[in-house]
Amino acid sequence: MQTRSPGRTRASRRNHCLAISLAAWLIWALPILLTGCGAPGEPTPPSPQIPVAITDLAAHQAGDAVELTFTPPGKSTLSERLKEVPTLEILRGGLKPDGTVNPKSFRVVDTIPGSLVSNYQQKNKVVFEDPVEPADVRKDAGMTVVYRVRARVSDKKTSPSSNDVTVSLFPVPERISSIEAEVAENGVHLRWAA
C-alpha cells in the first residue's frame, strides 16, 4: 500500500482547479477571439462625403455679368456635417427651342476651390459674378441662360445639381458722358443726353 504525502495532494488539487479555470475561461473567450471585430464581409475603404444639393440658387443680371447667390452646403447626403468646405462648380446652359431647359447644354464655366469659398461669402451666402461677353449679349438681346451649381468634396463624387435659375440678358446701356445740374427752389434738376 502506498501512502500519499499531503503536500502532493494540495499541489495536484491546485493544478486541477487551475486547469478547470483555464478551460472555463477558454470556453467563454474563444468565441470572442475567433469572431474578431468589425463588419462582416470584405473590408471596404471609406467613401468620400457627397454634399447635399443647393436649393436656394438665385440669379440676376448685374451689368456685364450674372450675379449668383446661394447657401453653400454644410451637410452630406447622409446628414453628416461636411469635414471640409466643398469645391463649387458653376454651370451655365441654355434652353431648347420649345423653351424647356436643355440638360445637354450645361458646361462648367467656373470653379471655386473650397479654400477660396470664404472670399465669396456675404452673410453666410456665396455671391459670385459670372462675366458674360457684351458682344454676345448685343448680338442676341434678351437671350436666356440657365444656371445651376454643384458641390464636391472629392473629384469622384459630386452633389446633385441645384435648382435651375434662368436669366434673360440685355445689353448694358453706355455710360452717361455728361450731366448738367441746376439748383431749383424745390430740388436739383438733372439733364443728360440719352
Phi, psi and omega in degrees: 000141185255139177256140179259142178276141182298330181294322181290325180294318179296320180294319180292323177295319179297316179297320179296316178296320179296319179295319179295318179298317180295319179296318179296318179296318179297319178298322179285317189272335185302315178300324180292317180293324183282329183283333181072203181223170178096180182280149178290156178099184181291141177292141179235141178291154179295140180268149181292153179290147176245117180295152175291161180289146174282132186243356185240032180296131176226153182209150173204158179286134177228089183069230179267035179210167173247124180267122179254138174228140179194163177266124179290147182291145177242353181232161178268173178293346176263014180065024175266150175292134180294137182281342178213162179288128183284155171283141184247132178250126178262123181244140177235138179218192182224190181251155172283167178303334180276002176091001177269160181293134178265102184297335181282348184274350186287134177226147176287118180260340177198155178227132177251110178299149181306326181291343182252358183302322181298335178292340182255003184270138174221116180054051177066012176240147174274131176240116186229135178254123176259112181292143178237136181298121179302326181295321179295321181290319179296323181292326183226068182300134181088005180297148183250131175242155181239136179242150169210159183230143174234156178234150177209144174259333180235154178292342184269332185237122179245151178293162169298156181293151177287181172295148178277142178231129178256143179224129174267128185255138179230151179299144179277131179298152177295157180287153179286124185278325178215148181222141178246137179239137179225126181281129179240173182296323184255012178156205179241128178263130180247139177226137175207160180281141180290000000 
